[in-house]
Amino acid sequence: MLTLDLRTALLSHVSTDATCALVMSVLWWQNRNRYSGLGLWLADSGLKILGLGLVLQRGHIPDLLSIAVSNTLIIASAVALLEGLRRFFGNPGRQWHNAGLLAVFFLVHAWFSVVHDDLTLRTINISFAIIMMALQVGFAFLKCEKPKDLTPVALGGAGVMTGFCLVSLLRILLILGGYRLEGDYFHAHPLESWFSLSYQILTILQTFTLFLLVNRRLLLEVSVQEEKFSKAFRASPFPILLTKLSDGTILEANEAFARFSGVPAGDAIGCTTTGLGLWANEADRRALVERLISNKAVQGFEAEFRARSGKHLTGLMSAELLLIDQIPCLLACIADITPRKVLEQEREVLIADLQAAAAKVKTLSGILPICSSCKRIRDEAGHWERVEEYVKNRSHADFSHSICPECTRRLYGNLAD
């Protein structure tokens, strides 16, 4: 049988765990504000490295540290993995039972290392603890609430945990079948090196599964966001355009734009706004681009547009600058304010007409000094004027001269009849 030095296998395991820890640290750093539990996954890798590091120091540090504490840290890493997984799926739980498991494990390991040295029983103890934790983590993969699209990855994670259980169970069955471990751990049975290598491979698969789990969830969220914004884009009552900043080539347009411009959205894609004659004044587009380059976003930009029918329209634009495949693009939303502008113009005309009419109207007010005999009125200069002259000079009124019936009878007597 091909033999593998156990110390070399453990050094390889530490190196692998360090690489896994690096992957988990990057994963945590990039997504720490997005998902819970990633810090505990990083702690899982860290505790494994620390525990294996203490194992490698066996013979140089007290046995309590290199045997009992080191292996307890390795089992504690699985507790961190379990809680991190539950938090990632939004189902955190209490770990009191696992705290008790760790305490019992430590006491058993300490007893069979310090009080009664028995490598075989210690191996059974840690194999049993690995099975207990792997079963819990496997069930966490299967039972935690999660999007259905994560199920294939979760099943893969449960399969990795099944691998931990099978390797540990095989280890126990071999011991029960006569496989004995005695003396120095580093010079134990050659199969221990292969068990260490198996755990190492399963640890790599575990890290890969967690990495896939996060990336799959990111892709699902991106897909959901894309669908949500696509529906909002299509259903918006306002015309929305996505164009290249450089030449105004239309990349996307919604149905509201088709109603606004008279150009079907499908026909507009690939054309430029200039080619469609959309801008009534090309200087408006240049001004919008300049403001976007300076401020990255523009709100309330009023511009004149021209529909395919030739009708002039007024739009109030909000636009933002964004990069798509490293190409500067312009995302613009247009509010059609043409009816409002028409009403404003009509109101201005009406106000001008009223002001012109008001300018032609003059009124007389106050107390007028009038002679009680001849009925002349004294003006501001002290001159006495006839009533018709006074009123005519101070208003737009004019007089016609006629005679009332009473005066006719008084002046002409019987002739009036």
Secondary structure, DSSP 8 states (H G I E B T S, - for coil): -----HHHHHHHHHHHHHHHHHHHHHHHHHHTTT-SSHHHHHHHHHHHHHHHHHHHTBTTB-HIIIIIIHHHHHHHHHHHHHHHHHHHTT-----HHHHHHHHHHHHHHHIIIIIS--HHHHHHHHHHHHHHHHHHHHHHHHHS---GGGHHHHHHHHHHHHHHHHHHHHHHHHHHTT----S-GGGS-THHHHHHHHHHHHHHHHHHHHHHHHHHHHHHHHHHHHHHHHHHHHH-SS-EEEEETTT-BEEEE-HHHHHHHSS-HHHHTTSBTTTTT-BSSHHHHHHHHHHHHHHSEEEEEEEEEE-TTS-EEEEEEEEEEEEETTEEEEEEEEEE-HHHHHHHHHHHHHHHHHHHHHHH-----S---B-TTT--EE-TTS-EE-HHHHHHHHSS--------HHHHHHHHGGGG-
